[in-house]
Amino acid sequence: MRLEYTFQIDDVPVPRFSVEAVEGIGKLFTLATLVINVLAIKSRVEIVFHGLNAEDPTRKIDAFREILASSDAGAEVRFHAGHGGKVHGSSSYFQWLSLERGEPSGS
């Protein structure tokens, strides 16, 4: 299924994104740069990571955090785990992650 839509980022109080565990590492780099850019104008972003086994979301979150931390801007981001679990009646697991813009550290 393909879903296309348009909206302005200014119209969304908290931008939210989704990433599948089957997505390659390239998607995590793209997501990390997108999140850094969005956090330049928004104070918070939420992401749901999902996959077909219980370890998928955690592995993707660990890789995402490592990529994000490699940027000067990403080093200031604070992470808060949200709800996670298994979707009843399916083999899908998920984990929400909230990211907040931190205060820049002094030089």
N, C-alpha and C positions, 0 to 999 in steps of 0.2 A: 504494500500500500504506500502510495506517495501522497503526502499532504503538503500543500503549498499555501502560504498565508503571508500577509504583510502586516506590520505594525511598527510603530516608532518605539525605540527603546525608552524614550521619555514617558511613554504611556504606561509603562510597566513599573510598579513600585519595586519589585524584587525580580530581576530576570532569573529565569530557570532554564536549565539545559539538561540534556540526557545523553548518556554514552553507554553503548552496549559493550559487553566484555569481548565479543567477537570482533570488534573494531580493532584495527591495527594500532601500533604505537604512534603512527603519524597523526591519527585523530586526537590523541592525547596532547601532542605538541600544538595542534591547531586549537584545541579547547583551552589549553593553558594561555596561549597568546590572546585568545578571545576574552577569557576571564580577566586577564590583567588589563586589557583595554576597557572592558566594561567597568571594572572596579575603579578606573580613573574618574568615572562620572557617577557611579552608583556606590553606595556604601556596603551593599551586600549582594551576593549571588548565591543561588542554590543549584546543586547538580544532583541528579539521580544516576547512579551507576547500577547497571543490571546485567545479569548473565544467567547461564543455565546451570551453574552449580554454586554452592554456598561460598566458595573461595573467590569466584570471579570478581564480585564488586570490591572486595578488600584488595586484591592484587592490582586492580586498575586504580584504585584510590592511592595506594602506595606509590605506584609509578607516576601518577599525576602530581602528587605532592613533591616528589623528587624533581620532576621537570619544573614545576612552578618555583620551587626554592632556588633553582639555579639562576633565576632572574633577580636583579636588584629589587625590582618592584614586587616580585613574588615573595621575597624574603620578609616583607612586611604583612603578609596575609595571615589572618587568624582562621583556624579551621574548627568547626564544631560538627560533630557527628549528629545526624538526625535519625529518623526512624529507618529501620531496615528489617529484612526478614524474607519470607517466602510468600509468593502470591498463592493463595489457597487454590487448590485444584490445578496447579500448573507446576512446571519444573523451572520457574523463574524466581531468581533471588535478586534483591535490590538493597541499596543503601543510599540514603540521602546524605549529602554533605553541604553544609552552609559555610561560605567563605566571606569574611568581612575584611574590609580595608583597615589596616593598622596605621598607627601613627608613624611617620618617617623617623628613623633614628638620626641623631645628630652626627655630624662628621667628626 
